[in-house]
Amino acid sequence: MTLNIYHKKRNFKSTPEPYGDKPVKHQNLYVIHKHDASHLHYDFRLQVNGVLKSWAVPKGPSLDPQVKRLAVQVEDHPVEYGAFEGTIPQGHYGAGTVMIWDAGTWIPQDQNIEQAYQSGNLTFLIKGKKLHGLWKLIRIKSTPKNWLLFKLEDTYAKPEDEYSITEKELRSASSDKSMDEIAATAHKVTKPAAKPKRKAAAAKKAGPKAKKPNAAKKTKKSKK
Ligand code: MN
């Protein structure tokens, strides 16, 4: 389970984001969130070993194989996060509107996904609503958090100056809403009450330290 950092950064009493109780192993989920945080970016996520490996891509994907987009790896997210669309409240980590910009499945082209991920060289087929075909993620060796995301040549490739997919595709792949529409309706989204079971388990784990003052401090950061 690699969700410790994800959990530490968030206050689940007041963010609508999912806690993500357990790793889910059902399919190779692929999601791109468009995230209007302190800086607009696209969060590229691939399900690996029951969590969503995640990269913040400032400029988003390009269909042009010549255009390699910086993808900064961020903390693993729970698979349930793939279904999240809404607004993270002010004062919270990542405050801002989150859209499911694209979603579908990914099909690894590497024999051993774990090995390919560890070596920082992933080749995969995307079957999304907006992105299709072959893509690549390559780690920049000198800066372990920085990767490059880019399209490989196939029938879905297009020159960026002819077609910029981030400029053309402005609506949610899930709800068909625009960013403004998601932001406007966000306050109506209510999260189901936390299960008492989980609360008790969390309190037990955290011990006496899990008092309110600490929880309040955690909410001050708001970057990605
Ligand atoms: Mn983000």
py3Dmol code that shows the C-alpha trace and the ligand (Angstrom):
import py3Dmol

protein = """\
ATOM      1  CA  MET A   1       0.000   0.000   0.000  1.00  0.00           C
ATOM      2  CA  THR A   2       1.561   3.245  -1.080  1.00  0.00           C
ATOM      3  CA  LEU A   3      -1.194   5.701  -0.159  1.00  0.00           C
ATOM      4  CA  ASN A   4       0.473   7.054   3.015  1.00  0.00           C
ATOM      5  CA  ILE A   5       1.565  10.330   1.410  1.00  0.00           C
ATOM      6  CA  TYR A   6      -1.834  10.771  -0.250  1.00  0.00           C
ATOM      7  CA  HIS A   7      -3.546  10.360   3.133  1.00  0.00           C
ATOM      8  CA  LYS A   8      -1.127  12.637   4.996  1.00  0.00           C
ATOM      9  CA  LYS A   9      -1.678  15.520   2.600  1.00  0.00           C
ATOM     10  CA  ARG A  10      -5.449  15.609   2.978  1.00  0.00           C
ATOM     11  CA  ASN A  11      -8.085  16.212   5.623  1.00  0.00           C
ATOM     12  CA  PHE A  12     -10.843  13.761   4.773  1.00  0.00           C
ATOM     13  CA  LYS A  13     -13.293  15.369   7.179  1.00  0.00           C
ATOM     14  CA  SER A  14     -13.764  18.231   4.764  1.00  0.00           C
ATOM     15  CA  THR A  15     -12.381  17.393   1.325  1.00  0.00           C
ATOM     16  CA  PRO A  16     -14.745  15.651  -1.094  1.00  0.00           C
ATOM     17  CA  GLU A  17     -11.850  13.520  -2.378  1.00  0.00           C
ATOM     18  CA  PRO A  18     -12.073   9.755  -1.711  1.00  0.00           C
ATOM     19  CA  TYR A  19     -10.049   8.254   1.128  1.00  0.00           C
ATOM     20  CA  GLY A  20      -9.366   5.068  -0.797  1.00  0.00           C
ATOM     21  CA  ASP A  21      -9.675   2.324   1.765  1.00  0.00           C
ATOM     22  CA  LYS A  22      -8.063  -0.501  -0.107  1.00  0.00           C
ATOM     23  CA  PRO A  23      -6.099  -1.159  -3.256  1.00  0.00           C
ATOM     24  CA  VAL A  24      -8.434  -2.278  -6.035  1.00  0.00           C
ATOM     25  CA  LYS A  25      -7.335  -4.770  -8.618  1.00  0.00           C
ATOM     26  CA  HIS A  26      -9.886  -4.931 -11.375  1.00  0.00           C
ATOM     27  CA  GLN A  27      -8.540  -3.423 -14.563  1.00  0.00           C
ATOM     28  CA  ASN A  28      -5.877  -1.141 -15.947  1.00  0.00           C
ATOM     29  CA  LEU A  29      -7.626   2.141 -15.315  1.00  0.00           C
ATOM     30  CA  TYR A  30      -6.350   5.238 -17.119  1.00  0.00           C
ATOM     31  CA  VAL A  31      -7.501   8.744 -16.157  1.00  0.00           C
ATOM     32  CA  ILE A  32      -6.477  12.313 -16.854  1.00  0.00           C
ATOM     33  CA  HIS A  33      -7.793  14.914 -14.424  1.00  0.00           C
ATOM     34  CA  LYS A  34      -7.757  18.547 -15.491  1.00  0.00           C
ATOM     35  CA  HIS A  35      -6.967  20.375 -12.266  1.00  0.00           C
ATOM     36  CA  ASP A  36      -7.383  24.103 -11.859  1.00  0.00           C
ATOM     37  CA  ALA A  37      -5.186  24.444  -8.750  1.00  0.00           C
ATOM     38  CA  SER A  38      -2.668  27.235  -8.064  1.00  0.00           C
ATOM     39  CA  HIS A  39      -1.459  26.423 -11.596  1.00  0.00           C
ATOM     40  CA  LEU A  40      -3.693  24.698 -14.123  1.00  0.00           C
ATOM     41  CA  HIS A  41      -2.325  21.250 -14.939  1.00  0.00           C
ATOM     42  CA  TYR A  42      -3.359  17.800 -16.059  1.00  0.00           C
ATOM     43  CA  ASP A  43      -2.920  14.822 -13.728  1.00  0.00           C
ATOM     44  CA  PHE A  44      -2.065  11.734 -15.747  1.00  0.00           C
ATOM     45  CA  ARG A  45      -2.875   8.508 -13.891  1.00  0.00           C
ATOM     46  CA  LEU A  46      -2.257   4.830 -14.642  1.00  0.00           C
ATOM     47  CA  GLN A  47      -3.382   1.981 -12.423  1.00  0.00           C
ATOM     48  CA  VAL A  48      -0.375  -0.102 -11.383  1.00  0.00           C
ATOM     49  CA  ASN A  49      -0.504  -2.642  -8.549  1.00  0.00           C
ATOM     50  CA  GLY A  50      -3.848  -1.494  -7.196  1.00  0.00           C
ATOM     51  CA  VAL A  51      -3.085   2.246  -7.007  1.00  0.00           C
ATOM     52  CA  LEU A  52      -3.013   5.100  -9.499  1.00  0.00           C
ATOM     53  CA  LYS A  53       0.542   6.109 -10.351  1.00  0.00           C
ATOM     54  CA  SER A  54       0.247   9.850 -10.961  1.00  0.00           C
ATOM     55  CA  TRP A  55       2.085  12.570 -12.847  1.00  0.00           C
ATOM     56  CA  ALA A  56       1.277  16.284 -12.999  1.00  0.00           C
ATOM     57  CA  VAL A  57       1.600  17.394 -16.617  1.00  0.00           C
ATOM     58  CA  PRO A  58       1.596  21.220 -16.714  1.00  0.00           C
ATOM     59  CA  LYS A  59       0.796  21.477 -20.426  1.00  0.00           C
ATOM     60  CA  GLY A  60      -1.261  18.306 -20.768  1.00  0.00           C
ATOM     61  CA  PRO A  61      -0.861  15.672 -23.478  1.00  0.00           C
ATOM     62  CA  SER A  62      -0.061  16.392 -27.110  1.00  0.00           C
ATOM     63  CA  LEU A  63      -0.929  14.138 -30.054  1.00  0.00           C
ATOM     64  CA  ASP A  64       2.302  15.256 -31.725  1.00  0.00           C
ATOM     65  CA  PRO A  65       5.127  12.700 -31.325  1.00  0.00           C
ATOM     66  CA  GLN A  66       7.606  15.597 -31.620  1.00  0.00           C
ATOM     67  CA  VAL A  67       6.156  17.307 -28.554  1.00  0.00           C
ATOM     68  CA  LYS A  68       7.368  15.769 -25.313  1.00  0.00           C
ATOM     69  CA  ARG A  69       5.522  17.035 -22.274  1.00  0.00           C
ATOM     70  CA  LEU A  70       7.063  17.279 -18.809  1.00  0.00           C
ATOM     71  CA  ALA A  71       5.293  14.941 -16.370  1.00  0.00           C
ATOM     72  CA  VAL A  72       6.237  15.422 -12.716  1.00  0.00           C
ATOM     73  CA  GLN A  73       5.522  12.347 -10.657  1.00  0.00           C
ATOM     74  CA  VAL A  74       3.342  12.976  -7.604  1.00  0.00           C
ATOM     75  CA  GLU A  75       2.034  10.726  -4.845  1.00  0.00           C
ATOM     76  CA  ASP A  76       0.088   7.552  -5.667  1.00  0.00           C
ATOM     77  CA  HIS A  77      -3.676   8.014  -5.542  1.00  0.00           C
ATOM     78  CA  PRO A  78      -6.349   5.429  -4.699  1.00  0.00           C
ATOM     79  CA  VAL A  79      -8.093   3.818  -7.658  1.00  0.00           C
ATOM     80  CA  GLU A  80     -11.386   5.354  -6.426  1.00  0.00           C
ATOM     81  CA  TYR A  81      -9.872   8.754  -7.240  1.00  0.00           C
ATOM     82  CA  GLY A  82     -10.396   7.922 -10.898  1.00  0.00           C
ATOM     83  CA  ALA A  83     -14.114   8.578 -10.423  1.00  0.00           C
ATOM     84  CA  PHE A  84     -13.616  11.894  -8.615  1.00  0.00           C
ATOM     85  CA  GLU A  85     -14.816  15.093 -10.216  1.00  0.00           C
ATOM     86  CA  GLY A  86     -15.617  18.198  -8.208  1.00  0.00           C
ATOM     87  CA  THR A  87     -13.968  20.991  -6.285  1.00  0.00           C
ATOM     88  CA  ILE A  88     -11.383  20.650  -3.539  1.00  0.00           C
ATOM     89  CA  PRO A  89     -12.238  23.364  -0.972  1.00  0.00           C
ATOM     90  CA  GLN A  90     -10.024  26.400  -0.367  1.00  0.00           C
ATOM     91  CA  GLY A  91      -7.341  25.825   2.244  1.00  0.00           C
ATOM     92  CA  HIS A  92      -6.984  22.188   1.260  1.00  0.00           C
ATOM     93  CA  TYR A  93      -4.120  20.524  -0.547  1.00  0.00           C
ATOM     94  CA  GLY A  94      -4.751  20.932  -4.283  1.00  0.00           C
ATOM     95  CA  ALA A  95      -7.658  23.358  -3.772  1.00  0.00           C
ATOM     96  CA  GLY A  96      -9.510  23.980  -7.017  1.00  0.00           C
ATOM     97  CA  THR A  97     -11.746  22.397  -9.611  1.00  0.00           C
ATOM     98  CA  VAL A  98     -11.033  18.860 -10.816  1.00  0.00           C
ATOM     99  CA  MET A  99     -12.450  17.511 -14.094  1.00  0.00           C
ATOM    100  CA  ILE A 100     -12.251  13.966 -15.428  1.00  0.00           C
ATOM    101  CA  TRP A 101     -10.780  15.169 -18.717  1.00  0.00           C
ATOM    102  CA  ASP A 102     -10.291  11.657 -20.075  1.00  0.00           C
ATOM    103  CA  ALA A 103     -10.775   8.104 -18.829  1.00  0.00           C
ATOM    104  CA  GLY A 104     -10.534   4.556 -20.075  1.00  0.00           C
ATOM    105  CA  THR A 105      -8.026   1.744 -19.878  1.00  0.00           C
ATOM    106  CA  TRP A 106      -4.353   1.359 -20.681  1.00  0.00           C
ATOM    107  CA  ILE A 107      -2.706  -1.721 -22.119  1.00  0.00           C
ATOM    108  CA  PRO A 108       0.966  -2.137 -21.245  1.00  0.00           C
ATOM    109  CA  GLN A 109       3.246  -3.006 -24.140  1.00  0.00           C
ATOM    110  CA  ASP A 110       6.029  -4.068 -21.795  1.00  0.00           C
ATOM    111  CA  GLN A 111       6.314  -7.714 -20.743  1.00  0.00           C
ATOM    112  CA  ASN A 112       6.790  -6.780 -17.096  1.00  0.00           C
ATOM    113  CA  ILE A 113       5.001  -3.579 -16.033  1.00  0.00           C
ATOM    114  CA  GLU A 114       6.684  -3.405 -12.635  1.00  0.00           C
ATOM    115  CA  GLN A 115      10.133  -3.704 -14.201  1.00  0.00           C
ATOM    116  CA  ALA A 116       9.310  -1.167 -16.914  1.00  0.00           C
ATOM    117  CA  TYR A 117       8.027   1.273 -14.289  1.00  0.00           C
ATOM    118  CA  GLN A 118      11.107   0.786 -12.097  1.00  0.00           C
ATOM    119  CA  SER A 119      13.422   1.370 -15.023  1.00  0.00           C
ATOM    120  CA  GLY A 120      11.470   4.508 -15.973  1.00  0.00           C
ATOM    121  CA  ASN A 121      10.445   3.442 -19.457  1.00  0.00           C
ATOM    122  CA  LEU A 122       6.777   2.608 -20.039  1.00  0.00           C
ATOM    123  CA  THR A 123       5.154   1.958 -23.406  1.00  0.00           C
ATOM    124  CA  PHE A 124       1.401   1.574 -23.513  1.00  0.00           C
ATOM    125  CA  LEU A 125      -1.760   1.688 -25.560  1.00  0.00           C
ATOM    126  CA  ILE A 126      -4.452   4.080 -24.360  1.00  0.00           C
ATOM    127  CA  LYS A 127      -8.117   3.360 -24.927  1.00  0.00           C
ATOM    128  CA  GLY A 128      -9.741   6.545 -23.687  1.00  0.00           C
ATOM    129  CA  LYS A 129     -12.521   8.797 -24.879  1.00  0.00           C
ATOM    130  CA  LYS A 130     -10.057  11.456 -26.050  1.00  0.00           C
ATOM    131  CA  LEU A 131      -6.653   9.764 -26.185  1.00  0.00           C
ATOM    132  CA  HIS A 132      -6.003   6.650 -28.226  1.00  0.00           C
ATOM    133  CA  GLY A 133      -3.109   4.641 -29.534  1.00  0.00           C
ATOM    134  CA  LEU A 134       0.463   4.269 -28.389  1.00  0.00           C
ATOM    135  CA  TRP A 135       2.094   6.497 -25.783  1.00  0.00           C
ATOM    136  CA  LYS A 136       5.284   6.571 -23.798  1.00  0.00           C
ATOM    137  CA  LEU A 137       6.449   7.767 -20.388  1.00  0.00           C
ATOM    138  CA  ILE A 138      10.194   8.044 -19.877  1.00  0.00           C
ATOM    139  CA  ARG A 139      11.953   9.086 -16.693  1.00  0.00           C
ATOM    140  CA  ILE A 140      14.620  11.753 -16.987  1.00  0.00           C
ATOM    141  CA  LYS A 141      17.536  10.058 -15.272  1.00  0.00           C
ATOM    142  CA  SER A 142      19.072  13.129 -13.636  1.00  0.00           C
ATOM    143  CA  THR A 143      15.809  14.178 -11.971  1.00  0.00           C
ATOM    144  CA  PRO A 144      13.923  11.094 -10.736  1.00  0.00           C
ATOM    145  CA  LYS A 145      10.577  12.860 -10.328  1.00  0.00           C
ATOM    146  CA  ASN A 146      10.587  14.259 -13.825  1.00  0.00           C
ATOM    147  CA  TRP A 147       9.340  12.151 -16.693  1.00  0.00           C
ATOM    148  CA  LEU A 148       8.378  12.929 -20.289  1.00  0.00           C
ATOM    149  CA  LEU A 149       4.993  11.981 -21.706  1.00  0.00           C
ATOM    150  CA  PHE A 150       4.648  11.713 -25.457  1.00  0.00           C
ATOM    151  CA  LYS A 151       2.733  10.129 -28.311  1.00  0.00           C
ATOM    152  CA  LEU A 152       4.256   7.476 -30.546  1.00  0.00           C
ATOM    153  CA  GLU A 153       3.660   7.493 -34.297  1.00  0.00           C
ATOM    154  CA  ASP A 154       0.411   5.815 -35.292  1.00  0.00           C
ATOM    155  CA  THR A 155      -2.878   6.731 -36.960  1.00  0.00           C
ATOM    156  CA  TYR A 156      -3.914   8.809 -33.914  1.00  0.00           C
ATOM    157  CA  ALA A 157      -0.837  11.063 -34.022  1.00  0.00           C
ATOM    158  CA  LYS A 158      -1.358  14.659 -35.219  1.00  0.00           C
ATOM    159  CA  PRO A 159       0.936  17.694 -35.455  1.00  0.00           C
ATOM    160  CA  GLU A 160       0.367  20.044 -32.507  1.00  0.00           C
ATOM    161  CA  ASP A 161       0.109  23.139 -34.729  1.00  0.00           C
ATOM    162  CA  GLU A 162      -2.757  21.496 -36.617  1.00  0.00           C
ATOM    163  CA  TYR A 163      -4.616  20.168 -33.630  1.00  0.00           C
ATOM    164  CA  SER A 164      -4.057  20.994 -29.973  1.00  0.00           C
ATOM    165  CA  ILE A 165      -6.220  18.525 -28.084  1.00  0.00           C
ATOM    166  CA  THR A 166      -6.080  20.473 -24.805  1.00  0.00           C
ATOM    167  CA  GLU A 167      -7.440  23.557 -26.600  1.00  0.00           C
ATOM    168  CA  LYS A 168     -10.124  21.659 -28.516  1.00  0.00           C
ATOM    169  CA  GLU A 169     -11.343  19.292 -25.819  1.00  0.00           C
ATOM    170  CA  LEU A 170     -12.721  21.383 -22.987  1.00  0.00           C
ATOM    171  CA  ARG A 171     -15.431  19.182 -21.489  1.00  0.00           C
ATOM    172  CA  SER A 172     -15.489  16.349 -18.997  1.00  0.00           C
ATOM    173  CA  ALA A 173     -15.247  12.809 -20.373  1.00  0.00           C
ATOM    174  CA  SER A 174     -17.517  11.780 -17.520  1.00  0.00           C
ATOM    175  CA  SER A 175     -20.190  14.471 -17.076  1.00  0.00           C
ATOM    176  CA  ASP A 176     -19.679  16.526 -20.257  1.00  0.00           C
ATOM    177  CA  LYS A 177     -19.454  19.601 -18.012  1.00  0.00           C
ATOM    178  CA  SER A 178     -17.036  22.500 -18.513  1.00  0.00           C
ATOM    179  CA  MET A 179     -14.646  23.540 -15.710  1.00  0.00           C
ATOM    180  CA  ASP A 180     -16.974  26.458 -14.879  1.00  0.00           C
ATOM    181  CA  GLU A 181     -19.991  24.167 -14.716  1.00  0.00           C
ATOM    182  CA  ILE A 182     -18.164  21.754 -12.398  1.00  0.00           C
ATOM    183  CA  ALA A 183     -17.076  24.668 -10.190  1.00  0.00           C
ATOM    184  CA  ALA A 184     -20.629  26.060 -10.095  1.00  0.00           C
ATOM    185  CA  THR A 185     -22.242  22.803  -9.016  1.00  0.00           C
ATOM    186  CA  ALA A 186     -19.462  21.628  -6.742  1.00  0.00           C
ATOM    187  CA  HIS A 187     -21.071  22.894  -3.542  1.00  0.00           C
ATOM    188  CA  LYS A 188     -24.039  20.625  -4.154  1.00  0.00           C
ATOM    189  CA  VAL A 189     -21.876  17.505  -4.199  1.00  0.00           C
ATOM    190  CA  THR A 190     -22.061  15.787  -0.859  1.00  0.00           C
ATOM    191  CA  LYS A 191     -19.836  12.995   0.223  1.00  0.00           C
ATOM    192  CA  PRO A 192     -21.397  10.012   1.951  1.00  0.00           C
ATOM    193  CA  ALA A 193     -20.656  10.015   5.668  1.00  0.00           C
ATOM    194  CA  ALA A 194     -17.447   8.220   6.600  1.00  0.00           C
ATOM    195  CA  LYS A 195     -17.998   4.672   7.740  1.00  0.00           C
ATOM    196  CA  PRO A 196     -17.742   4.440  11.544  1.00  0.00           C
ATOM    197  CA  LYS A 197     -15.600   1.338  11.131  1.00  0.00           C
ATOM    198  CA  ARG A 198     -12.900   3.212   9.272  1.00  0.00           C
ATOM    199  CA  LYS A 199     -12.970   6.140  11.676  1.00  0.00           C
ATOM    200  CA  ALA A 200     -12.414   3.850  14.619  1.00  0.00           C
ATOM    201  CA  ALA A 201      -9.616   2.025  12.857  1.00  0.00           C
ATOM    202  CA  ALA A 202      -7.927   5.290  11.870  1.00  0.00           C
ATOM    203  CA  ALA A 203      -8.185   6.678  15.402  1.00  0.00           C
ATOM    204  CA  LYS A 204      -6.680   3.522  16.808  1.00  0.00           C
ATOM    205  CA  LYS A 205      -3.814   3.650  14.343  1.00  0.00           C
ATOM    206  CA  ALA A 206      -3.071   7.355  14.786  1.00  0.00           C
ATOM    207  CA  GLY A 207      -3.303   7.217  18.560  1.00  0.00           C
ATOM    208  CA  PRO A 208      -3.737  10.271  20.796  1.00  0.00           C
ATOM    209  CA  LYS A 209      -1.884  12.508  18.306  1.00  0.00           C
ATOM    210  CA  ALA A 210      -4.879  12.623  15.951  1.00  0.00           C
ATOM    211  CA  LYS A 211      -6.435  15.594  17.788  1.00  0.00           C
ATOM    212  CA  LYS A 212      -8.083  18.510  16.011  1.00  0.00           C
ATOM    213  CA  PRO A 213      -5.241  21.115  16.162  1.00  0.00           C
ATOM    214  CA  ASN A 214      -2.946  18.903  14.092  1.00  0.00           C
ATOM    215  CA  ALA A 215      -5.624  18.149  11.558  1.00  0.00           C
ATOM    216  CA  ALA A 216      -6.221  21.887  11.096  1.00  0.00           C
ATOM    217  CA  LYS A 217      -2.541  22.569  10.401  1.00  0.00           C
ATOM    218  CA  LYS A 218      -2.456  20.010   7.641  1.00  0.00           C
ATOM    219  CA  THR A 219      -5.051  21.847   5.612  1.00  0.00           C
ATOM    220  CA  LYS A 220      -2.928  24.948   5.041  1.00  0.00           C
ATOM    221  CA  LYS A 221      -0.886  23.673   2.133  1.00  0.00           C
ATOM    222  CA  SER A 222      -2.441  23.966  -1.291  1.00  0.00           C
ATOM    223  CA  LYS A 223      -0.226  23.258  -4.221  1.00  0.00           C
ATOM    224  CA  LYS A 224      -0.895  20.461  -6.655  1.00  0.00           C
TER     225      LYS A 224
END
"""
ligand_1 = """\
1
MN
Mn -3.249 17.917 -9.439
"""
view = py3Dmol.view(width=600, height=400)
view.addModel(protein, "pdb")
view.setStyle({"model": 0}, {"cartoon": {"style": "trace"}})
view.addModel(ligand_1, "xyz")
view.setStyle({"model": 1}, {"stick": {}})
view.zoomTo()
view.show()
